Amino acid sequence: MSPTLKPAAVYRRVGLNRIEDLLDLEEASFPSDRSSRRNLRNLLRSPSAYCAAAYLRGELVGGIVVLFRSNAKVARIYSIAVSENARGMGIGQGMLRRAEREARRRGCDRLRLEARMGNTPAIRLYEKLGFEAVRILPGYYEDGAHGTVYLKQLDSPR
Ligand SMILES: CC(C)(COP(=O)(O)OP(=O)(O)OC[C@H]1O[C@@H](n2cnc3c(N)ncnc32)[C@H](O)[C@@H]1OP(=O)(O)O)[C@@H](O)C(=O)NCCC(=O)NCCS
């Protein structure tokens, strides 16, 4: 598809009324380590979590959750996913840009996240936006897969 023909996504904060869509997205996107309904409900209600979604023609096709701690300068991307049929359209990047904006707005100067080793689409996305691998997390995931911590300084030019 030519880039000019890609439909534009709309990004908005998301609330409890879209919890079913977000659970479906989690189930389709993650082999393990998914959020339970209860956990997601708590996140959607929490003032220390920023939860946003991406929509294409009204359909929820992406979600991101960012966690904040009081007096901490580092925010954490807890979860990011895009529906399979909407990948490669810049939506993951668009949600991360919004997360960065929100983190700056709340006074943070760094953004961190964990990625499963071998998750090439995610790792390429993070590296494109200026995240750097800072630490290995052996056996971090439920199935024993290793993780990597990525960090971005929010004054980075990318
Ligand atoms: C990772 C994920 C969120 C990326 O979302 P996306 O909307 O498809 O990504 P974007 O279209 O914004 O891609 C932005 C950049 O990421 C990289 N990228 C994305 N998908 C890629 C792929 N399949 N292969 C290689 N690089 C890829 C590219 O650098 C791309 O930039 P480009 O289009 O200029 O080449 C999506 O693949 C996904 O939901 N995966 C399943 C859930 C998951 O693994 N989440 C991350 C947990 S750590």
The ligand as a MOL file (V3000), in Angstrom:
LIG
                    3D

  0  0  0     0  0            999 V3000
M  V30 BEGIN CTAB
M  V30 COUNTS 48 50 0 0 0
M  V30 BEGIN ATOM
M  V30 1 C 5.7270 -4.1210 18.2650 0
M  V30 2 C 4.4420 -3.5180 17.6770 0
M  V30 3 C 3.7090 -2.7680 18.7850 0
M  V30 4 C 4.8490 -2.5300 16.5670 0
M  V30 5 O 3.6850 -1.8210 16.1510 0
M  V30 6 P 3.4770 -1.2780 14.6550 0
M  V30 7 O 2.3500 -0.3360 14.6880 0
M  V30 8 O 3.4000 -2.4110 13.7140 0
M  V30 9 O 4.8680 -0.5080 14.4140 0
M  V30 10 P 5.0580 0.7710 13.4680 0
M  V30 11 O 4.2940 0.5710 12.1990 0
M  V30 12 O 4.8230 2.0070 14.2560 0
M  V30 13 O 6.6120 0.6240 13.1150 0
M  V30 14 C 7.5440 1.6190 13.4600 0
M  V30 15 C 8.9470 1.0720 13.2300 0
M  V30 16 O 9.1250 -0.1420 13.9710 0
M  V30 17 C 9.9410 -1.0640 13.2070 0
M  V30 18 N 9.1240 -2.2480 12.8650 0
M  V30 19 C 7.7900 -2.4110 13.0800 0
M  V30 20 N 7.4130 -3.6470 12.6750 0
M  V30 21 C 8.5340 -4.2670 12.2060 0
M  V30 22 C 8.7710 -5.5540 11.6700 0
M  V30 23 N 7.7900 -6.4750 11.5250 0
M  V30 24 N 10.0460 -5.8610 11.3100 0
M  V30 25 C 11.0380 -4.9760 11.4610 0
M  V30 26 N 10.8660 -3.7150 11.9770 0
M  V30 27 C 9.6240 -3.3720 12.3330 0
M  V30 28 C 10.3460 -0.3150 11.9710 0
M  V30 29 O 11.5500 0.3680 12.2760 0
M  V30 30 C 9.2280 0.6860 11.7970 0
M  V30 31 O 9.6330 1.8380 11.1240 0
M  V30 32 P 9.5140 1.9070 9.5060 0
M  V30 33 O 8.0810 1.6240 9.1700 0
M  V30 34 O 9.9480 3.3080 9.1850 0
M  V30 35 O 10.4250 0.8370 8.9890 0
M  V30 36 C 3.5490 -4.6230 17.0350 0
M  V30 37 O 4.3360 -5.4260 16.1760 0
M  V30 38 C 2.8610 -5.5380 18.0510 0
M  V30 39 O 1.8060 -5.2140 18.5870 0
M  V30 40 N 3.4690 -6.7070 18.3330 0
M  V30 41 C 2.8440 -7.6690 19.2870 0
M  V30 42 C 2.8680 -7.1680 20.7030 0
M  V30 43 C 4.2870 -6.8460 21.1520 0
M  V30 44 O 5.2250 -7.5790 20.8790 0
M  V30 45 N 4.4310 -5.7200 21.8800 0
M  V30 46 C 5.7090 -5.2720 22.3840 0
M  V30 47 C 6.0040 -5.8930 23.7010 0
M  V30 48 S 7.6500 -5.4610 24.2540 0
M  V30 END ATOM
M  V30 BEGIN BOND
M  V30 1 1 1 2
M  V30 2 1 2 3
M  V30 3 1 2 4
M  V30 4 1 2 36
M  V30 5 1 4 5
M  V30 6 1 5 6
M  V30 7 2 6 7
M  V30 8 1 6 8
M  V30 9 1 6 9
M  V30 10 1 9 10
M  V30 11 2 10 11
M  V30 12 1 10 12
M  V30 13 1 10 13
M  V30 14 1 13 14
M  V30 15 1 14 15
M  V30 16 1 15 16
M  V30 17 1 15 30
M  V30 18 1 16 17
M  V30 19 1 17 18
M  V30 20 1 17 28
M  V30 21 1 18 19
M  V30 22 1 18 27
M  V30 23 2 19 20
M  V30 24 1 20 21
M  V30 25 1 21 22
M  V30 26 2 21 27
M  V30 27 1 22 23
M  V30 28 2 22 24
M  V30 29 1 24 25
M  V30 30 2 25 26
M  V30 31 1 26 27
M  V30 32 1 28 29
M  V30 33 1 28 30
M  V30 34 1 30 31
M  V30 35 1 31 32
M  V30 36 2 32 33
M  V30 37 1 32 34
M  V30 38 1 32 35
M  V30 39 1 36 37
M  V30 40 1 36 38
M  V30 41 2 38 39
M  V30 42 1 38 40
M  V30 43 1 40 41
M  V30 44 1 41 42
M  V30 45 1 42 43
M  V30 46 2 43 44
M  V30 47 1 43 45
M  V30 48 1 45 46
M  V30 49 1 46 47
M  V30 50 1 47 48
M  V30 END BOND
M  V30 END CTAB
M  END
